[in-house]
């Protein structure tokens, strides 16, 4: 016979997973809003530390990293359209620092947003947007390799 505490632990774990899915759904929906781990944790009735630990266990990355990936994915779409400059895209996806946005974009995509914009506009010409999105989607936890420094 199972120990009664095991049933309570399983129920608590399932409850945490449901709250984590709601946090992930909120990030997907509200990525352009000013979100931080503390606000997400409050909304899930968890501490920020507990949310971060459990989110990483469930999804393999921190809530902040997941949020930035969603923002970069959306930025890639806006940059492919070509009607906004990099700064406008940065603010449109909810980033408040152009430097942080550019650094994270480069880490995930492998090139700065300005270079991506130039290349993507010509490469995606004539390609249906749904295909372009799938082909260019950044792959989490497999960031672009860092280029070795050139020694003169």
PyMOL CGO cylinders between C-alpha atoms (Angstrom):
from pymol import cmd
from pymol.cgo import CYLINDER

trace = [
    CYLINDER, 0.00, 0.00, 0.00, 1.26, 3.49, -0.84, 0.3, 1, 1, 1, 1, 1, 1,
    CYLINDER, 1.26, 3.49, -0.84, 2.21, 5.90, 1.88, 0.3, 1, 1, 1, 1, 1, 1,
    CYLINDER, 2.21, 5.90, 1.88, -0.37, 8.76, 2.11, 0.3, 1, 1, 1, 1, 1, 1,
    CYLINDER, -0.37, 8.76, 2.11, 2.37, 11.39, 1.77, 0.3, 1, 1, 1, 1, 1, 1,
    CYLINDER, 2.37, 11.39, 1.77, 3.23, 10.05, -1.68, 0.3, 1, 1, 1, 1, 1, 1,
    CYLINDER, 3.23, 10.05, -1.68, -0.26, 10.86, -2.91, 0.3, 1, 1, 1, 1, 1, 1,
    CYLINDER, -0.26, 10.86, -2.91, -0.02, 14.41, -1.55, 0.3, 1, 1, 1, 1, 1, 1,
    CYLINDER, -0.02, 14.41, -1.55, 3.42, 14.86, -3.15, 0.3, 1, 1, 1, 1, 1, 1,
    CYLINDER, 3.42, 14.86, -3.15, 2.09, 13.65, -6.51, 0.3, 1, 1, 1, 1, 1, 1,
    CYLINDER, 2.09, 13.65, -6.51, -0.90, 16.00, -6.27, 0.3, 1, 1, 1, 1, 1, 1,
    CYLINDER, -0.90, 16.00, -6.27, 1.41, 18.94, -5.42, 0.3, 1, 1, 1, 1, 1, 1,
    CYLINDER, 1.41, 18.94, -5.42, 3.68, 18.05, -8.35, 0.3, 1, 1, 1, 1, 1, 1,
    CYLINDER, 3.68, 18.05, -8.35, 0.74, 17.93, -10.79, 0.3, 1, 1, 1, 1, 1, 1,
    CYLINDER, 0.74, 17.93, -10.79, -0.51, 21.23, -9.43, 0.3, 1, 1, 1, 1, 1, 1,
    CYLINDER, -0.51, 21.23, -9.43, 2.95, 22.77, -9.99, 0.3, 1, 1, 1, 1, 1, 1,
    CYLINDER, 2.95, 22.77, -9.99, 3.01, 21.44, -13.57, 0.3, 1, 1, 1, 1, 1, 1,
    CYLINDER, 3.01, 21.44, -13.57, -0.38, 23.02, -14.28, 0.3, 1, 1, 1, 1, 1, 1,
    CYLINDER, -0.38, 23.02, -14.28, 0.85, 26.35, -12.88, 0.3, 1, 1, 1, 1, 1, 1,
    CYLINDER, 0.85, 26.35, -12.88, 4.03, 26.07, -14.96, 0.3, 1, 1, 1, 1, 1, 1,
    CYLINDER, 4.03, 26.07, -14.96, 1.98, 25.51, -18.13, 0.3, 1, 1, 1, 1, 1, 1,
    CYLINDER, 1.98, 25.51, -18.13, -0.03, 28.64, -17.29, 0.3, 1, 1, 1, 1, 1, 1,
    CYLINDER, -0.03, 28.64, -17.29, 3.23, 30.60, -16.82, 0.3, 1, 1, 1, 1, 1, 1,
    CYLINDER, 3.23, 30.60, -16.82, 4.54, 29.31, -20.16, 0.3, 1, 1, 1, 1, 1, 1,
    CYLINDER, 4.54, 29.31, -20.16, 1.23, 30.18, -21.85, 0.3, 1, 1, 1, 1, 1, 1,
    CYLINDER, 1.23, 30.18, -21.85, 1.37, 33.69, -20.34, 0.3, 1, 1, 1, 1, 1, 1,
    CYLINDER, 1.37, 33.69, -20.34, 4.91, 34.17, -21.68, 0.3, 1, 1, 1, 1, 1, 1,
    CYLINDER, 4.91, 34.17, -21.68, 3.79, 32.98, -25.13, 0.3, 1, 1, 1, 1, 1, 1,
    CYLINDER, 3.79, 32.98, -25.13, 0.80, 35.34, -25.08, 0.3, 1, 1, 1, 1, 1, 1,
    CYLINDER, 0.80, 35.34, -25.08, 2.30, 38.41, -23.35, 0.3, 1, 1, 1, 1, 1, 1,
    CYLINDER, 2.30, 38.41, -23.35, 5.96, 38.25, -24.49, 0.3, 1, 1, 1, 1, 1, 1,
    CYLINDER, 5.96, 38.25, -24.49, 5.87, 41.92, -25.56, 0.3, 1, 1, 1, 1, 1, 1,
    CYLINDER, 5.87, 41.92, -25.56, 4.70, 43.08, -22.13, 0.3, 1, 1, 1, 1, 1, 1,
    CYLINDER, 4.70, 43.08, -22.13, 7.14, 43.94, -19.35, 0.3, 1, 1, 1, 1, 1, 1,
    CYLINDER, 7.14, 43.94, -19.35, 7.46, 40.51, -17.72, 0.3, 1, 1, 1, 1, 1, 1,
    CYLINDER, 7.46, 40.51, -17.72, 9.91, 39.42, -15.06, 0.3, 1, 1, 1, 1, 1, 1,
    CYLINDER, 9.91, 39.42, -15.06, 10.28, 36.26, -13.01, 0.3, 1, 1, 1, 1, 1, 1,
    CYLINDER, 10.28, 36.26, -13.01, 8.88, 37.91, -9.87, 0.3, 1, 1, 1, 1, 1, 1,
    CYLINDER, 8.88, 37.91, -9.87, 5.69, 38.98, -11.66, 0.3, 1, 1, 1, 1, 1, 1,
    CYLINDER, 5.69, 38.98, -11.66, 5.29, 35.56, -13.28, 0.3, 1, 1, 1, 1, 1, 1,
    CYLINDER, 5.29, 35.56, -13.28, 5.83, 33.88, -9.91, 0.3, 1, 1, 1, 1, 1, 1,
    CYLINDER, 5.83, 33.88, -9.91, 3.24, 36.10, -8.20, 0.3, 1, 1, 1, 1, 1, 1,
    CYLINDER, 3.24, 36.10, -8.20, 0.72, 35.21, -10.87, 0.3, 1, 1, 1, 1, 1, 1,
    CYLINDER, 0.72, 35.21, -10.87, 1.41, 31.51, -10.31, 0.3, 1, 1, 1, 1, 1, 1,
    CYLINDER, 1.41, 31.51, -10.31, 1.33, 31.83, -6.50, 0.3, 1, 1, 1, 1, 1, 1,
    CYLINDER, 1.33, 31.83, -6.50, 4.93, 30.59, -6.23, 0.3, 1, 1, 1, 1, 1, 1,
    CYLINDER, 4.93, 30.59, -6.23, 8.17, 32.14, -5.07, 0.3, 1, 1, 1, 1, 1, 1,
    CYLINDER, 8.17, 32.14, -5.07, 10.49, 33.35, -7.82, 0.3, 1, 1, 1, 1, 1, 1,
    CYLINDER, 10.49, 33.35, -7.82, 13.13, 30.80, -6.84, 0.3, 1, 1, 1, 1, 1, 1,
    CYLINDER, 13.13, 30.80, -6.84, 10.66, 27.90, -6.84, 0.3, 1, 1, 1, 1, 1, 1,
    CYLINDER, 10.66, 27.90, -6.84, 9.24, 28.99, -10.21, 0.3, 1, 1, 1, 1, 1, 1,
    CYLINDER, 9.24, 28.99, -10.21, 12.71, 29.22, -11.74, 0.3, 1, 1, 1, 1, 1, 1,
    CYLINDER, 12.71, 29.22, -11.74, 13.79, 25.80, -10.42, 0.3, 1, 1, 1, 1, 1, 1,
    CYLINDER, 13.79, 25.80, -10.42, 10.58, 24.02, -11.41, 0.3, 1, 1, 1, 1, 1, 1,
    CYLINDER, 10.58, 24.02, -11.41, 10.37, 25.73, -14.83, 0.3, 1, 1, 1, 1, 1, 1,
    CYLINDER, 10.37, 25.73, -14.83, 13.94, 24.66, -15.62, 0.3, 1, 1, 1, 1, 1, 1,
    CYLINDER, 13.94, 24.66, -15.62, 13.17, 21.07, -14.55, 0.3, 1, 1, 1, 1, 1, 1,
    CYLINDER, 13.17, 21.07, -14.55, 10.00, 20.97, -16.64, 0.3, 1, 1, 1, 1, 1, 1,
    CYLINDER, 10.00, 20.97, -16.64, 11.18, 22.81, -19.78, 0.3, 1, 1, 1, 1, 1, 1,
    CYLINDER, 11.18, 22.81, -19.78, 14.98, 22.67, -19.73, 0.3, 1, 1, 1, 1, 1, 1,
    CYLINDER, 14.98, 22.67, -19.73, 15.53, 26.43, -19.44, 0.3, 1, 1, 1, 1, 1, 1,
    CYLINDER, 15.53, 26.43, -19.44, 14.76, 29.32, -17.14, 0.3, 1, 1, 1, 1, 1, 1,
    CYLINDER, 14.76, 29.32, -17.14, 11.59, 31.41, -17.52, 0.3, 1, 1, 1, 1, 1, 1,
    CYLINDER, 11.59, 31.41, -17.52, 13.72, 34.40, -18.58, 0.3, 1, 1, 1, 1, 1, 1,
    CYLINDER, 13.72, 34.40, -18.58, 15.50, 32.37, -21.25, 0.3, 1, 1, 1, 1, 1, 1,
    CYLINDER, 15.50, 32.37, -21.25, 12.17, 31.06, -22.54, 0.3, 1, 1, 1, 1, 1, 1,
    CYLINDER, 12.17, 31.06, -22.54, 10.80, 34.62, -22.66, 0.3, 1, 1, 1, 1, 1, 1,
    CYLINDER, 10.80, 34.62, -22.66, 13.82, 35.89, -24.57, 0.3, 1, 1, 1, 1, 1, 1,
    CYLINDER, 13.82, 35.89, -24.57, 13.54, 33.02, -27.07, 0.3, 1, 1, 1, 1, 1, 1,
    CYLINDER, 13.54, 33.02, -27.07, 9.89, 33.93, -27.76, 0.3, 1, 1, 1, 1, 1, 1,
    CYLINDER, 9.89, 33.93, -27.76, 10.90, 37.59, -28.18, 0.3, 1, 1, 1, 1, 1, 1,
    CYLINDER, 10.90, 37.59, -28.18, 13.72, 36.67, -30.58, 0.3, 1, 1, 1, 1, 1, 1,
    CYLINDER, 13.72, 36.67, -30.58, 11.39, 34.44, -32.62, 0.3, 1, 1, 1, 1, 1, 1,
    CYLINDER, 11.39, 34.44, -32.62, 8.95, 37.32, -33.00, 0.3, 1, 1, 1, 1, 1, 1,
    CYLINDER, 8.95, 37.32, -33.00, 11.81, 39.71, -33.77, 0.3, 1, 1, 1, 1, 1, 1,
    CYLINDER, 11.81, 39.71, -33.77, 12.97, 37.41, -36.55, 0.3, 1, 1, 1, 1, 1, 1,
    CYLINDER, 12.97, 37.41, -36.55, 9.50, 37.61, -38.13, 0.3, 1, 1, 1, 1, 1, 1,
    CYLINDER, 9.50, 37.61, -38.13, 9.43, 41.41, -37.89, 0.3, 1, 1, 1, 1, 1, 1,
    CYLINDER, 9.43, 41.41, -37.89, 12.95, 41.73, -39.29, 0.3, 1, 1, 1, 1, 1, 1,
    CYLINDER, 12.95, 41.73, -39.29, 12.06, 39.48, -42.25, 0.3, 1, 1, 1, 1, 1, 1,
    CYLINDER, 12.06, 39.48, -42.25, 9.16, 41.80, -43.08, 0.3, 1, 1, 1, 1, 1, 1,
    CYLINDER, 9.16, 41.80, -43.08, 11.65, 44.63, -43.44, 0.3, 1, 1, 1, 1, 1, 1,
    CYLINDER, 11.65, 44.63, -43.44, 9.36, 47.56, -42.60, 0.3, 1, 1, 1, 1, 1, 1,
    CYLINDER, 9.36, 47.56, -42.60, 10.86, 48.21, -39.12, 0.3, 1, 1, 1, 1, 1, 1,
    CYLINDER, 10.86, 48.21, -39.12, 14.43, 48.97, -38.17, 0.3, 1, 1, 1, 1, 1, 1,
    CYLINDER, 14.43, 48.97, -38.17, 16.26, 46.97, -35.48, 0.3, 1, 1, 1, 1, 1, 1,
    CYLINDER, 16.26, 46.97, -35.48, 15.53, 49.47, -32.70, 0.3, 1, 1, 1, 1, 1, 1,
    CYLINDER, 15.53, 49.47, -32.70, 11.81, 49.49, -33.51, 0.3, 1, 1, 1, 1, 1, 1,
    CYLINDER, 11.81, 49.49, -33.51, 11.76, 45.69, -33.52, 0.3, 1, 1, 1, 1, 1, 1,
    CYLINDER, 11.76, 45.69, -33.52, 13.60, 45.58, -30.19, 0.3, 1, 1, 1, 1, 1, 1,
    CYLINDER, 13.60, 45.58, -30.19, 10.93, 47.68, -28.50, 0.3, 1, 1, 1, 1, 1, 1,
    CYLINDER, 10.93, 47.68, -28.50, 8.04, 46.01, -30.36, 0.3, 1, 1, 1, 1, 1, 1,
    CYLINDER, 8.04, 46.01, -30.36, 8.93, 42.61, -28.89, 0.3, 1, 1, 1, 1, 1, 1,
    CYLINDER, 8.93, 42.61, -28.89, 9.15, 43.94, -25.33, 0.3, 1, 1, 1, 1, 1, 1,
    CYLINDER, 9.15, 43.94, -25.33, 12.89, 44.43, -24.88, 0.3, 1, 1, 1, 1, 1, 1,
    CYLINDER, 12.89, 44.43, -24.88, 13.92, 47.65, -23.17, 0.3, 1, 1, 1, 1, 1, 1,
    CYLINDER, 13.92, 47.65, -23.17, 17.64, 47.42, -23.92, 0.3, 1, 1, 1, 1, 1, 1,
    CYLINDER, 17.64, 47.42, -23.92, 18.91, 47.37, -27.49, 0.3, 1, 1, 1, 1, 1, 1,
    CYLINDER, 18.91, 47.37, -27.49, 22.25, 46.00, -26.27, 0.3, 1, 1, 1, 1, 1, 1,
    CYLINDER, 22.25, 46.00, -26.27, 20.70, 43.05, -24.43, 0.3, 1, 1, 1, 1, 1, 1,
    CYLINDER, 20.70, 43.05, -24.43, 18.38, 42.38, -27.38, 0.3, 1, 1, 1, 1, 1, 1,
    CYLINDER, 18.38, 42.38, -27.38, 21.26, 42.41, -29.89, 0.3, 1, 1, 1, 1, 1, 1,
    CYLINDER, 21.26, 42.41, -29.89, 23.47, 40.21, -27.70, 0.3, 1, 1, 1, 1, 1, 1,
    CYLINDER, 23.47, 40.21, -27.70, 20.75, 37.59, -27.13, 0.3, 1, 1, 1, 1, 1, 1,
    CYLINDER, 20.75, 37.59, -27.13, 19.68, 37.71, -30.78, 0.3, 1, 1, 1, 1, 1, 1,
    CYLINDER, 19.68, 37.71, -30.78, 23.27, 37.07, -31.87, 0.3, 1, 1, 1, 1, 1, 1,
    CYLINDER, 23.27, 37.07, -31.87, 23.65, 34.20, -29.37, 0.3, 1, 1, 1, 1, 1, 1,
    CYLINDER, 23.65, 34.20, -29.37, 20.49, 32.47, -30.60, 0.3, 1, 1, 1, 1, 1, 1,
    CYLINDER, 20.49, 32.47, -30.60, 20.60, 33.22, -34.31, 0.3, 1, 1, 1, 1, 1, 1,
    CYLINDER, 20.60, 33.22, -34.31, 24.33, 33.40, -34.97, 0.3, 1, 1, 1, 1, 1, 1,
    CYLINDER, 24.33, 33.40, -34.97, 24.41, 36.90, -36.42, 0.3, 1, 1, 1, 1, 1, 1,
    CYLINDER, 24.41, 36.90, -36.42, 23.45, 40.41, -35.29, 0.3, 1, 1, 1, 1, 1, 1,
    CYLINDER, 23.45, 40.41, -35.29, 19.86, 41.51, -35.99, 0.3, 1, 1, 1, 1, 1, 1,
    CYLINDER, 19.86, 41.51, -35.99, 20.95, 44.06, -38.61, 0.3, 1, 1, 1, 1, 1, 1,
    CYLINDER, 20.95, 44.06, -38.61, 22.78, 41.37, -40.60, 0.3, 1, 1, 1, 1, 1, 1,
    CYLINDER, 22.78, 41.37, -40.60, 19.85, 38.98, -40.19, 0.3, 1, 1, 1, 1, 1, 1,
    CYLINDER, 19.85, 38.98, -40.19, 17.45, 41.65, -41.47, 0.3, 1, 1, 1, 1, 1, 1,
    CYLINDER, 17.45, 41.65, -41.47, 19.53, 42.23, -44.62, 0.3, 1, 1, 1, 1, 1, 1,
    CYLINDER, 19.53, 42.23, -44.62, 19.98, 38.53, -45.37, 0.3, 1, 1, 1, 1, 1, 1,
    CYLINDER, 19.98, 38.53, -45.37, 16.47, 37.41, -44.45, 0.3, 1, 1, 1, 1, 1, 1,
    CYLINDER, 16.47, 37.41, -44.45, 14.71, 40.01, -46.55, 0.3, 1, 1, 1, 1, 1, 1,
    CYLINDER, 14.71, 40.01, -46.55, 16.37, 38.70, -49.70, 0.3, 1, 1, 1, 1, 1, 1,
    CYLINDER, 16.37, 38.70, -49.70, 16.34, 35.01, -48.73, 0.3, 1, 1, 1, 1, 1, 1,
    CYLINDER, 16.34, 35.01, -48.73, 12.67, 34.96, -47.74, 0.3, 1, 1, 1, 1, 1, 1,
    CYLINDER, 12.67, 34.96, -47.74, 11.46, 36.85, -50.81, 0.3, 1, 1, 1, 1, 1, 1,
    CYLINDER, 11.46, 36.85, -50.81, 8.59, 34.87, -52.29, 0.3, 1, 1, 1, 1, 1, 1,
    CYLINDER, 8.59, 34.87, -52.29, 8.58, 32.33, -49.45, 0.3, 1, 1, 1, 1, 1, 1,
    CYLINDER, 8.58, 32.33, -49.45, 5.27, 31.90, -47.60, 0.3, 1, 1, 1, 1, 1, 1,
    CYLINDER, 5.27, 31.90, -47.60, 5.55, 33.37, -44.08, 0.3, 1, 1, 1, 1, 1, 1,
    CYLINDER, 5.55, 33.37, -44.08, 4.59, 30.06, -42.42, 0.3, 1, 1, 1, 1, 1, 1,
    CYLINDER, 4.59, 30.06, -42.42, 7.50, 28.31, -44.18, 0.3, 1, 1, 1, 1, 1, 1,
    CYLINDER, 7.50, 28.31, -44.18, 9.93, 31.14, -43.41, 0.3, 1, 1, 1, 1, 1, 1,
    CYLINDER, 9.93, 31.14, -43.41, 9.00, 30.99, -39.72, 0.3, 1, 1, 1, 1, 1, 1,
    CYLINDER, 9.00, 30.99, -39.72, 9.63, 27.25, -39.51, 0.3, 1, 1, 1, 1, 1, 1,
    CYLINDER, 9.63, 27.25, -39.51, 12.90, 27.35, -41.45, 0.3, 1, 1, 1, 1, 1, 1,
    CYLINDER, 12.90, 27.35, -41.45, 14.36, 30.24, -39.46, 0.3, 1, 1, 1, 1, 1, 1,
    CYLINDER, 14.36, 30.24, -39.46, 13.14, 29.32, -35.94, 0.3, 1, 1, 1, 1, 1, 1,
    CYLINDER, 13.14, 29.32, -35.94, 15.98, 29.45, -33.38, 0.3, 1, 1, 1, 1, 1, 1,
    CYLINDER, 15.98, 29.45, -33.38, 16.75, 26.17, -31.65, 0.3, 1, 1, 1, 1, 1, 1,
    CYLINDER, 16.75, 26.17, -31.65, 16.79, 26.48, -27.84, 0.3, 1, 1, 1, 1, 1, 1,
    CYLINDER, 16.79, 26.48, -27.84, 19.77, 25.15, -25.96, 0.3, 1, 1, 1, 1, 1, 1,
    CYLINDER, 19.77, 25.15, -25.96, 21.74, 24.90, -29.18, 0.3, 1, 1, 1, 1, 1, 1,
    CYLINDER, 21.74, 24.90, -29.18, 22.78, 28.50, -29.51, 0.3, 1, 1, 1, 1, 1, 1,
    CYLINDER, 22.78, 28.50, -29.51, 24.88, 29.52, -32.47, 0.3, 1, 1, 1, 1, 1, 1,
    CYLINDER, 24.88, 29.52, -32.47, 28.54, 28.61, -32.00, 0.3, 1, 1, 1, 1, 1, 1,
    CYLINDER, 28.54, 28.61, -32.00, 30.75, 31.39, -30.78, 0.3, 1, 1, 1, 1, 1, 1,
    CYLINDER, 30.75, 31.39, -30.78, 33.29, 32.42, -33.39, 0.3, 1, 1, 1, 1, 1, 1,
    CYLINDER, 33.29, 32.42, -33.39, 36.91, 31.97, -32.36, 0.3, 1, 1, 1, 1, 1, 1,
    CYLINDER, 36.91, 31.97, -32.36, 38.72, 35.29, -31.95, 0.3, 1, 1, 1, 1, 1, 1,
    CYLINDER, 38.72, 35.29, -31.95, 40.98, 36.14, -34.84, 0.3, 1, 1, 1, 1, 1, 1,
    CYLINDER, 40.98, 36.14, -34.84, 44.61, 36.61, -33.81, 0.3, 1, 1, 1, 1, 1, 1,
    CYLINDER, 44.61, 36.61, -33.81, 46.45, 39.00, -36.07, 0.3, 1, 1, 1, 1, 1, 1,
]
cmd.load_cgo(trace, "trace")
